[in-house]
């Protein structure tokens, strides 16, 4: 008889400093697909589910897929949303319990529900109540997971991405699936251990284009070739989620008998993370400095790409900070684009008009003006209107269709501003090209993203610079009011640390 495996995906990266909650509607606006609908959408793209299916085909499993649920990073997940999605997975496990041989889940690792600090640990606890303590459970995690002791106690196998920008989702799913198959066959008896360091996150947030950080992942891959070492995961952490157990971790999933070597590997990698804690690679420009570069840039070899790092919706920032746009307009920078400005009210107002009309409105800065600037009163021309649908063609979103919701391109003083309704960071060139903005014709392009933009936008850029606009995801962590994290913690504290081991 083939092994019967239950699969599911429940992904959210929660910014605990963001106002409000992430609701069930937010999941519906992004991804909330059950069963075959999810398989049809994600079964042959760069997604963990595709990797699960790859592993299942190799081994001849019978797969029951429950749900693929993914909301864009944002405020803590509401209890109603968490309970609803968790119930889809747990109810299916209860219904199929008599025939289940294993469970394979795609999670994030930094989900914070409104009612607890550890969404993944809570989901796994509910599952264990259904299936008992021994059924093999394998989990994939984002590289920015904040892995808690509860998570490693409740899943025998954990495998995280090894790239940032994340381009190895399918590969990670396949890796976890193969380990689950070996566990179900009795070829291995896996367990996972965890090493943690008192930091908000790894110095470069896990960037695999930074040599020192990339070396951590190269070491992890090399260790996976050792006898008994099944998976080595280096998790950078997520500094925008304030929980007790936040910070970078190293996980080693190992076979029975390899625990001592696994502990050596985990602690050595964690020691390196700690030793490199002050080695920050990015040069963060002020809005005024970035705007001056944009005004004067020679785009003969491609546009200047400016990352609005601090207003990255992918880190739960609001995506409506105006500090950089204000600086660009004051500097007289022209021939550029700004993407996106997440402002549902402005998008709706623009959709009450027609292409070619001149409109005056308040744009951006409406969610929390203290982070990144308040609303700007602007007059401009509508040059494009759309329902916001696009299909990615790059390394991260290739073949996947998403929507910004009602979307407009609003031209103000020679800058095309992509005004959108739904929350999303810049990951793919189609997020601008689908709306008539061609990067090759620009002097500069602002993208609200920290790092993921590089996979698609860096190859077409003449140069890339990074700007700190003081928005919610600012690298100046002291501007956020941490109350839960265990102290001392780097870089909020510089003294008082015990030896790393």
N, C-alpha and C positions, 0 to 999 in steps of 0.2 A: 504493500500500500504506500502511495506517495505521502510524504509529510504534508500536513495541513498547517499553513502559516497565516496568521492574522496580521495585516499591515494597516498602518495609518500614519497620518501626518497632522501634527498640531503645532504650529510654529508662530511664535510672537517674541519680539525683542522689546522689552518694556522699559520705557524711560519714566522712572518714578518721580521725576521733577516736572513732568508735563501735566498740565491741568486736565481734569476730566477723566474719562475711562474709555477704553477700547471696547466697543459694544459688538454684539452679534451682527449688527448691520455693517460694521466695519469689516468683519470677516466676509460677509456676503458681497460687499463692494470689491473686495480683493479676490479671495478664493475660499469658497465653501462648497466643495463638490464631493458627492458621495459615490461610492461604488464604481461602476463602470464609467460614469461621467468623468470621474477623476482620472481613471486609467486612460480614457480617450484623450484627455487634455495633456497629461504629464507622462504617459507611458513610453514615449520615445523622444524625450528632450533631455536637457541637462538638469535633471531633477532626481532626488533620492529615490522616488518611486520607480523611475525607469531603472535605476540600479537594482532595486529590490526585484523587479520583474526579470532583469537579466539573470540574477542569481537563481531565481525560481525556475527559469527555463533550463538553466544548466543542470539543476539538481532534480527537475521533474516534480516540483512542489504543486500542491493545490493551494491557491492563494485566495483569501477572502479580504478584499480591501474595504476598509470601513469608510474613511473620509480623508480628504485633503483639505485642511483648514489653515489658511495663512492670512493674517492681517498685517498691513504695513506697520513698521515700528511706531510705537506711540505710547500713550498713557497706559497705566495698569489695566489688565483685562478685567472686565466686570464679572461679578459672580455669575450672572445669568449666562453670559457668553461662555465662560469656562465650564460651568455645569452642563450646558447644552452639548458642547463639543465632546467633552470628556465622556458624557453619557453615551454618545454614539459609539465610541470605542469600547467602553466597558460593557455596554449592553450586548454588543456583538460578541465580545469575549465570553460573556455569560451564556449566550445562546449557542455558541460553538464549542463550549468548554470540553465537552465529552470527546471531541475529535482533534482538538488543537495539540500540535507538537511544539509550536514556538510562536513568538510575537516579535514583530519587526516594526519599529517606529521611527519616523523622522520627527525630531523635536529641535528646538533651538538651543536651550540651555540657559536663556536669560529671560524667561517669561515670569513676570511678577503679577499674579492676580491681586485684585483689590483686597482680598481677605487673607492672604498669606504671602510669604516671601519667595516661595519655591514652587512655581507652577509645575515644572517637570517632576519634581519629587512628589507633589500631591497627586498628579495623574498616575504615576507609577504605584503609589500607595493604594489608590483605588483599584488599579488593575490587579495588584497582588491579593487584595481581598477577594477578588473573583477567581483567580487562577491558582492561588497558593504560592508558596515561596520558591518552588523548585523548577517550574516551567521555564525553559530558556527564553530570555528577553534580550534582544539586541536593539540598540538605540544609536541613531546618528545625531550628531550635534553640529551646530555652527561653530566656527573657529572662535567666535566671541562669547561662547558659553561661560557662565559662572557656575561651575559644577560644585554641587553641594555633597556632603557625605551621604545624605539620604538618597541621592541619585545613584551613587555607586553601590550602595547597599541593595538597591531594588532592581538593578539591571546587571546581568553578568557581563555584558558586552557593550562597550561604548566606543564609537569611532567618530572623530571630528574631521572637518575639512582640514586640508593642509595648504590652502591657497587663499590669499587676500590681495586683490579681488578674488572672490570665490568663483572658481571655474571647475571645481572637481566634485560637484554634488552627485552626479551619477556614479562616478568612481567610488565615492565614499559609501553610497548606498550598496553598491556591488560588494565592497569589502565587508561591510557589516553583514550582508546576506550570506556570504560565503562562510564567515565565522559562525553564524547561527546554524548553517547547515552542518558544519563540523561538530557543533555542540549537540545537535539533535541526533546525529549518527553515533555519538559517543566517542568520536575521534579526539576530542579535547574536552576538558572540564574547565571552562573559563571563569575567571573572576577579574575584577578591575580594582586597582588601587589608585590613590590620589595623592599628589603633592601640591601644596598651596603656599603662596608667598603673600605677605601683607602689603599689597599694592592695589591701587584702584584698577590698573590694567597694565599690560606689558608696555614698555616704553614707546613702541611704535604701533601699538594696537594690532600686532600680528602681521604687519605688512610684509609680504613675501617678495617685494622688490627692494627691500632694505637688506644689504648683505648680512649684517649681524643677526637680524631676525630670521632671514631665510635659512641661515645655518642651523637654527633650531629644528626646522622642519626636515632639513636634509639629515640631521642626526636621527630624528624620529624614524624616517624611512629606513635608514641603515639598521637601526635597532630591530625593526620588524623582521629582518632577515635572520635574527638570532633564534636558536632553538627555544621554543616555549614562549616567545614573545609574539603575541598575536596582533596587537595594535598599540601604537604609541601616539597619543593626541596631545598637542600643545595648544592650550586654550588661553587666548589673550585676555579674556574677561571683557567687561562692558562697564565703563566708568559712569554711564548715565543711569545706572540702576543701583540705588542705595539699599543694599541688604547686608545682613550680618556677614554672610559668607562670600561677599563679592571679592573679585580679584583673579589673577591668572592662576591656572592649575595645569599640571601635567598628569594625564591618565595613562596607565599602562594596563591593557587587558592581556592576561597571561594564562598559560595553561597550568594545571596542577603540577607543583614541584618547581616552578620558576619564580616563585614569589620573591625570593631574595634578590635575584637579578633584576626583576621588575622594579623593586624598590630602589636599587642602585641607579637604574636608568632615570626613574622619575625624579629622584632628588637631585641628580646631577644636572638635568635639564632645568629644573626649577631654580637651582643655584645660579645657573647662567642668566636666567631671566632677572633674578635679583641683582646680580653683579652688573648687568647692563642697564639698570633702571634709570640712569641719568643720560643715556645716549639717545636723544630725540633727533630724528632725521629731518623732519619738516622744518622749513623756515617760514614762520607764519607772518605774513605781511598785514599791515593795517589796511583798512578800506581805502584810505587816501593814497597809500603807496601802490596798491594794486590798480587803482583807477589811473594813476599817472602812467604806469606801464601799459595799460590798455590803450590809452590815448595815443601813445607814441610808438606802438608796436608795428614793426614791419612784418606783414603776414605773407611775404613771398613764399615761405616754406610751410605755410599753414597758420591757422589762427592761434592767438594766445588763449589757452584754456585756463580759466581762473576757477579754482575750486572754492566755493563758499563753504568751507569746512565746518564752521560752527553752526550753520543752519541746515545741516544734513538731515533730511527727513528719514533717512535710513538709520539714524541714531535716535529717532524720536523727536527731533527738533520740529518746530512748527512749519518750517519751509516758507515763512512769509516775512522774514527779516528784510529790512529795507536799507540797512547801513551801507551796503556795497552799491546798491542801485543809486542811492543818493550821492555817493562819492563819484560814481561814474558820470552822472548828469552834471554835477558841479565842476568836474574836470573837463567837460566838453568832449568826452570820449564818444565817438560815433562809429558806425559800421559794425556794430556788435549785436549780440543777443544775450538774453538773461533767462535761464530756465531751471526749474519752473518758479513761478510765484504762486503759492497755494493760497488762493483767496476765493472761496465759493461765492461770496457776495459780489465781488468784482466780476467774476466770470458770468454770473447770472445777469448782471447789469449790461455787460458787453453783448450778451446774447439777446438782449432786448433791442439791439440795433443791427445794422447791416454792415457788411464789408464796405469799406470806403468812407464810412461816417466818422466824424470827429466827435470824441466823447471826453468829458471831464468827470473824473471820479476819484475816490479815495482808494488807494491801492496798498495792500500789505500792512504789516505791523499791527494787526487787530487782535491777535491772540494774547500776546504778552509783550507790550512795547519795551519793557525793561530789558528784554533779551533781543538785541539786534535792531532796535529802532521802531518807531511808531508809523502810522499811516502817512502816505504821501499823497497830496492833492496834485494829480497829474492830468494833463490834456494830451491826447494823442489820437492816432488813426487806427481803426480796426482794419487789419490786413488779412485776417484769416479767422474763420469760425468753424468749429468741429465738435462732434460728439466725444472726442478725446480718445477714440480707439486706435491702437497701433499694435503691430506684430513685430517683435524684436527680431534682429538678424545678427546679433553679436554673440560673444562668447558666453554671456550670462543668460540673456533672454531669448536666444535664438529659437524661433518657431513658436514662442509663447505669446498669446494675445492678452493684452491688458487694456485698461482704459483710465485716462485722467478724469473722466466725466466731462461735462461741458467745458470746452477749452477755447481760448481765443489768443490770437497774436496781436498785441497792442503795441504800436510803434510810437515811441516817445523820443524826440530829439535824436533820431538816428539809431535808437536801440530797440530791437524787437523783443518784447517781453512776453514769454509764454505764460499766460494766466490760466490756471487749472483749478479744478474743483476737488479732486481726490488726492490724497497724500501719496507721494512716490518720489524716490530719489532718482537721479540721473544714472542710468545703467547702460543705455543702448542708443546708438545714433538715430534709430527710428523714433525715439522720443522727441526729436526735433524735426527730423526730415519729414515725418508724416504730417507735419503742420506747416510745411512750406519753408522751413528754415534750413538752409544748406550750409553746414559749417565751412566748406571749402571757400565760400564767398565772403566770409566774415573776417574782420580784423581781430575780434575777440569773442569768446563765448564763456559766459558764467554758467557753471553747473553747480547745483546744490547737491554736494556729495563729498564724502571724505576721501574715499579711496576706490570704490567700485567703478567710478567713472573711467578710471585708467584703462580698464580692459578694452573698452570700445573707443574712447576719445583720445587717449594718448597717442595711438598710432597716426592720427590725422592732425595732431597739434604741431605747431611750430615750436611751442614751448608750453610748459605747464607751471603755474604758480599756485600757491595756497594762501588763502586769506582767512584770518580770524575776525569775524564780524561781531563777536561778543554775543552771538545767539546761544540758544539753550545747550548746544553740544560744543561749546567753546572748550579749547584745550586748557583754559585757565580754570581748573577744577575747583579752586577755592571760591569761585563765584557761585557755586551750587551749594545749597545748605544740607550737607550730609548729616544724618542723625543716627543711622542704623549700623553703618559699617563699624567693624571692630577696630579700635584704635590701639596703638599708633598704626597709621597706614601711609605709605608713600603715594603721592608727594605731599599730601596734606600735612604730614609730620616728617621731620628730618632727624629726630632722635628718639631714643626709648625702645629701639628694636632689640629683641632677643636674637641670639645667633640663629641663622637660618635653619639649623638642624640641632 
